[in-house]
Amino acid sequence: QVQLQESGPGLLQPSQTLSLTCSVSGGSVSGGGYYWTWIRQHPGKGLEWIGYIYYSGSTFYNPSLKSRVTISIDPSKDQFSLEMSSLTAADTAVYYCAGGPAYYFDYWGQGTLVTVSS
Amino acid sequence: QSALTQPASVSGSPGQSITFSCTGTSSDVGNYNLVSWYQQHPGKAPKLLIYEVSKRPSGVSNRFSGSKSGNTASLTISGLQAEDEADYYCSSYAGSITLVFGGGTKLTVL
């Protein structure tokens, strides 16, 4: 059974850069042709797709966030990561990592709350 | 790329059938059979219920079914149960290797 776990700081200041890592266990990020993705959920709001990385390293981003986001993958550690720059309070959200065969995701992390505040 | 439109809330009684709608455009829902549905209980991660409009992953109850007509996708829950009370989100491929979600619908079981 594939399991995902997010890790990273919970509190950041405006203008800082967010770095989150998703560790995959019970499977490999480089096998099976999966898309590994980051999704966020603002408090009390809906889901927002941030972007994904294919096991080959190809990346695809939400056009509204593309200028601030980088997703990378480290097959040697079975991890993939999210970097988001120039943070504002509007980036306060629960960030989920997830994985799936195509444009849907059957594996999800538990989510990690990121708060942007001075 | 705009969010898909879902009603904010729906309610139903145990045993009833209930249908959620998810309206997009000809650039997403209407153009691809790549609509998914997720169930999210409070404080939990979303769970995949339906993919590719109407396919159910292994382990998901056959009380959940999906369909699509034009730019609107639908999720139906039959034999509503108390444990079905949750938020439901749709998503769709939107072209150019991008994905869009709906705003979610809160289901209350009366």
Interface residues (C-beta under 8 A of the other chain):
Chain A: T37 I39 K45 G46 L47 E48 W49 Y52 F60 Y61 N62 P63 S64 Y96 A98 G100 A102 Y103 Y104 F105 D106 W108 G109 Q110 G111
Chain B: Q1 A3 L34 S36 Y38 K44 A45 P46 K47 L48 Y51 E52 P57 Y89 S91 S92 Y93 S96 I97 T98 L99 V100 F101 G102 G103 G104
